[in-house]
Amino acid sequence: MNIYEVIRRPLVTEKGVEKKDAERTLCFEVALNANKTQVKSAVEKLFKVKVAEVRTATFDGKLRRRGRFAGYRPDWKKAYVRLKEGEKVPDFAGV
């Protein structure tokens, strides 16, 4: 898996921006089968920073209905990546 398959997109939410400013933590949607070491190396290569810690959380897809038709959203995985002290936080969010 290359770095663009591991990291799907940054998650720009109120909680994510607050964590980025206060705790030097970035939030990403990552591939379901990506592990913490793959996420760490992908972030280090992509943004040229040093990573201190990676935490992941897996979410089940929700049931969504449109009238009489029902289906599930896909399962997805979120990664919280904390940078080491002294590293510049990349500004990928135009917030």
HUNORJO-V153543 format. One line per field, one symbol per residue. ss: DSSP state (H for helix, E for strand, L for the rest). psi: psi as a letter, one per 40 degrees, with the letter a starting at -180 (. if undefined). A space follows every 50 residues. Layout:
BEGIN
ss=???
psi=???
END
This chain:
BEGIN
ss=LLHHHHEEEELLLHHHHHHHHHHLEEEEEELLLLLHHHHHHHHHHHHLLL EEEEEEEEELLLEEEELLEEEELLLEEEEEEEELLLLLLLLLLLL
psi=hideddhdiihgidddddddddefhihihiidehidddddddddddefih hdihiihhhiiihhigbehiiiiiiihihhhhiiieihhigehf.
END
